[in-house]
């Protein structure tokens, strides 16, 4: 069985879990918190990051590489379009999230407000939080708002682009924030649609215990996922 090493409330681990659910791939989650990794973790994850997968004797790191592997290795619905330009567009949206949005949501907000105080006893960097909230994240959300021209981001068909965007929006909410519907009405509607999908609903239900164990995450987003609405 496919093993996914990580924690379910991680945006990047969630990407892999949702991809597996969309494709109907049986899996188990092996819980790994990067701040307190298990012995031998560096051998599995050269960068020390989550997630990584073990598929029989095959080990692979990086959520984007993993999701492309799963899409090719397993039958079922494809999460990457066959058309070259649409495929490239999905890759771009994943990269925009991973390099453009995630650093400011994860390191700029979630790490400062949750993980540094809880795991390292460090006070949050309030200046970094404010830069993330007022300068970095709004411009990136504005790009996503204008890039969405239908229900989904690429060719109006659900793809890994949508998984990536919805996953990072989940963690934006975990950090105590919420999408401003007045500023980002299309993005808020997209988020509600993504959370209403069976794959996301199943993934979120399974990650609640892990999220609760952290204690400092803002878990109100689970309420909106159960109602099919974005916070």
C-alpha positions as CSV (number, residue, x, y, z in Angstrom):
1,X,0.0,0.0,0.0
2,X,1.1,3.5,-0.7
3,X,2.6,5.2,2.3
4,X,2.4,9.0,2.6
5,X,4.8,10.4,5.2
6,X,3.8,13.7,6.7
7,X,1.0,15.3,8.7
8,X,-2.4,15.7,7.1
9,X,-2.9,19.4,8.0
10,X,0.3,20.2,6.0
11,X,-0.7,21.9,2.8
12,X,1.7,19.9,0.8
13,X,0.9,16.6,2.4
14,X,-2.8,17.3,1.8
15,X,-2.1,17.8,-1.9
16,X,-0.9,14.2,-2.1
17,X,-3.7,12.8,0.0
18,X,-6.4,14.5,-2.1
19,X,-4.7,13.4,-5.3
20,X,-4.7,9.8,-4.0
21,X,-8.4,10.1,-3.0
22,X,-9.3,11.6,-6.4
23,X,-7.6,8.7,-8.2
24,X,-8.9,6.0,-5.8
25,X,-5.5,4.9,-4.6
26,X,-5.4,3.1,-1.2
27,X,-2.9,4.7,1.1
28,X,-1.9,5.1,4.7
29,X,-0.4,8.2,6.4
30,X,2.7,7.8,8.4
31,X,2.8,10.8,10.7
32,X,6.1,12.8,10.5
33,X,6.5,16.2,12.0
34,X,9.6,17.9,10.5
35,X,10.4,19.7,13.7
36,X,10.8,16.3,15.4
37,X,11.6,13.8,12.6
38,X,12.1,10.1,13.2
39,X,15.5,8.4,13.0
40,X,16.6,7.9,9.4
41,X,14.3,10.7,8.1
42,X,17.2,12.4,6.2
43,X,17.7,9.2,4.1
44,X,14.0,9.3,3.1
45,X,13.7,13.0,2.6
46,X,17.0,14.6,1.6
47,X,15.7,18.1,2.2
48,X,14.1,17.1,5.5
49,X,10.7,18.2,4.2
50,X,7.3,16.6,4.0
51,X,5.7,14.8,2.3
52,X,7.5,11.8,0.9
53,X,6.0,8.6,-0.3
54,X,7.0,5.0,-0.3
55,X,5.3,3.0,-3.0
56,X,6.6,-0.6,-2.5
57,X,10.4,-0.1,-3.1
58,X,10.1,3.4,-4.6
59,X,10.6,6.5,-2.5
60,X,10.0,10.0,-3.7
61,X,10.0,13.5,-2.2
62,X,8.3,16.8,-3.1
63,X,4.5,17.0,-3.5
64,X,4.5,18.1,-7.1
65,X,6.8,15.3,-8.2
66,X,4.7,12.9,-6.1
67,X,1.4,13.9,-7.6
68,X,2.8,13.7,-11.2
69,X,4.1,10.2,-10.4
70,X,0.7,9.1,-8.9
71,X,-1.1,10.4,-12.0
72,X,1.1,8.4,-14.3
73,X,1.6,5.3,-12.2
74,X,-2.1,4.7,-11.4
75,X,-5.2,4.5,-13.5
76,X,-8.3,6.5,-13.1
77,X,-9.1,10.2,-13.5
78,X,-6.1,12.3,-14.6
79,X,-5.3,15.4,-12.6
80,X,-3.0,16.8,-15.3
81,X,-4.4,17.6,-18.7
82,X,-3.1,15.9,-21.8
83,X,-3.0,19.1,-23.8
84,X,0.5,20.6,-23.6
85,X,-0.5,24.1,-22.9
86,X,-3.1,23.2,-20.3
87,X,-0.6,20.8,-18.7
88,X,1.9,23.6,-18.5
89,X,-0.7,25.9,-17.0
90,X,-1.4,23.4,-14.2
91,X,2.4,23.2,-13.5
92,X,2.6,27.0,-13.4
93,X,-0.3,27.3,-10.9
94,X,1.3,24.7,-8.7
95,X,4.6,26.6,-8.8
96,X,2.8,29.9,-8.2
97,X,1.3,28.4,-5.0
98,X,4.5,26.6,-3.9
99,X,6.9,29.5,-4.5
100,X,4.7,32.5,-4.5
101,X,2.0,31.9,-1.9
102,X,3.1,29.1,0.4
103,X,6.2,30.9,1.9
104,X,4.1,33.8,3.1
105,X,1.2,31.7,4.4
106,X,3.3,28.9,5.9
107,X,6.5,30.7,7.1
108,X,5.0,34.2,7.3
109,X,1.9,33.3,9.2
110,X,1.5,29.7,10.3
111,X,5.0,29.2,11.5
112,X,5.1,32.5,13.3
113,X,1.7,32.1,15.0
114,X,1.7,28.4,15.7
115,X,4.8,26.3,15.2
116,X,7.6,28.6,16.5
117,X,5.8,29.3,19.8
118,X,4.6,25.7,20.3
119,X,7.7,23.8,19.3
120,X,10.5,26.2,19.9
121,X,9.2,28.6,22.5
122,X,9.9,31.6,20.3
123,X,7.8,34.7,20.1
124,X,6.3,35.4,16.7
125,X,7.9,37.9,14.4
126,X,5.1,40.4,14.2
127,X,6.8,42.5,11.5
128,X,7.0,39.5,9.2
129,X,3.4,38.7,9.9
130,X,2.3,42.2,8.9
131,X,4.4,42.1,5.8
132,X,2.8,38.8,4.8
133,X,-0.7,40.1,5.5
134,X,-0.4,43.6,4.0
135,X,2.1,43.3,1.2
136,X,2.8,39.7,0.0
137,X,-0.4,37.7,0.3
138,X,-2.9,40.3,-1.0
139,X,-1.0,40.6,-4.3
140,X,-0.9,36.9,-4.8
141,X,-4.6,36.4,-3.9
142,X,-5.4,39.1,-6.4
143,X,-3.5,37.2,-9.1
144,X,-5.5,34.0,-8.2
145,X,-8.7,36.0,-8.3
146,X,-8.1,37.3,-11.9
147,X,-6.7,33.9,-13.0
148,X,-9.9,32.1,-12.2
149,X,-12.2,32.3,-15.2
150,X,-14.6,29.5,-14.4
151,X,-15.3,27.0,-11.6
152,X,-11.7,25.7,-11.8
153,X,-8.3,27.2,-12.7
154,X,-7.4,25.4,-15.9
155,X,-9.8,24.7,-18.8
156,X,-12.6,24.7,-16.2
157,X,-11.8,21.1,-15.2
158,X,-10.7,20.1,-11.7
159,X,-6.9,19.5,-11.7
160,X,-3.9,19.6,-9.4
161,X,-3.9,23.4,-9.9
162,X,-7.1,23.4,-7.9
163,X,-5.8,21.0,-5.3
164,X,-2.8,23.2,-4.7
165,X,-4.7,26.4,-4.4
166,X,-7.4,25.0,-2.1
167,X,-4.8,23.3,0.1
168,X,-2.9,26.5,0.8
169,X,-6.1,28.4,1.4
170,X,-6.9,25.8,4.1
171,X,-3.6,26.7,5.9
172,X,-4.3,30.4,5.5
173,X,-7.4,29.7,7.6
174,X,-5.4,27.6,10.0
175,X,-3.3,30.7,10.7
176,X,-6.4,32.5,11.9
177,X,-7.2,34.4,8.7
178,X,-10.2,34.2,6.3
179,X,-10.7,35.1,2.6
180,X,-12.2,38.5,2.2
181,X,-15.3,37.8,0.1
182,X,-15.6,41.4,-1.0
183,X,-12.1,41.4,-2.4
184,X,-11.9,37.9,-3.7
185,X,-15.5,36.7,-4.5
186,X,-14.4,34.3,-7.2
187,X,-11.7,32.8,-5.1
188,X,-14.1,32.4,-2.2
189,X,-16.6,30.6,-4.4
190,X,-13.8,28.4,-5.7
191,X,-12.7,27.5,-2.2
192,X,-16.3,26.5,-1.3
193,X,-16.5,24.2,-4.3
194,X,-13.2,22.6,-3.6
195,X,-14.1,21.9,0.0
196,X,-17.4,20.4,-1.1
197,X,-15.7,17.7,-3.2
198,X,-15.7,14.2,-1.7
199,X,-11.9,14.0,-1.8
200,X,-11.4,17.2,0.2
201,X,-14.2,16.3,2.7
202,X,-12.7,12.9,3.3
203,X,-9.2,14.3,3.6
204,X,-10.3,17.0,6.0
205,X,-12.3,14.7,8.2
206,X,-9.3,12.4,8.6
207,X,-6.9,15.3,9.4
208,X,-9.0,16.7,12.3
209,X,-7.3,14.6,15.0
210,X,-3.8,15.6,13.9
211,X,-4.8,19.2,13.6
212,X,-6.4,19.1,17.1
213,X,-3.2,17.7,18.5
214,X,-1.4,20.9,17.6
215,X,-3.9,22.9,19.7
216,X,-3.1,26.3,18.2
217,X,-4.5,25.9,14.7
218,X,-7.7,27.8,13.9
219,X,-10.0,24.9,13.1
220,X,-13.1,26.9,12.2
221,X,-12.5,26.1,8.5
222,X,-13.7,22.5,9.2
223,X,-17.1,24.0,10.1
224,X,-17.3,25.6,6.7
225,X,-16.2,22.4,4.9
226,X,-18.9,20.5,6.6
227,X,-21.4,23.0,5.3
228,X,-19.8,23.3,1.9
229,X,-19.0,27.0,2.4
230,X,-15.8,29.0,2.7
231,X,-15.1,31.0,5.8
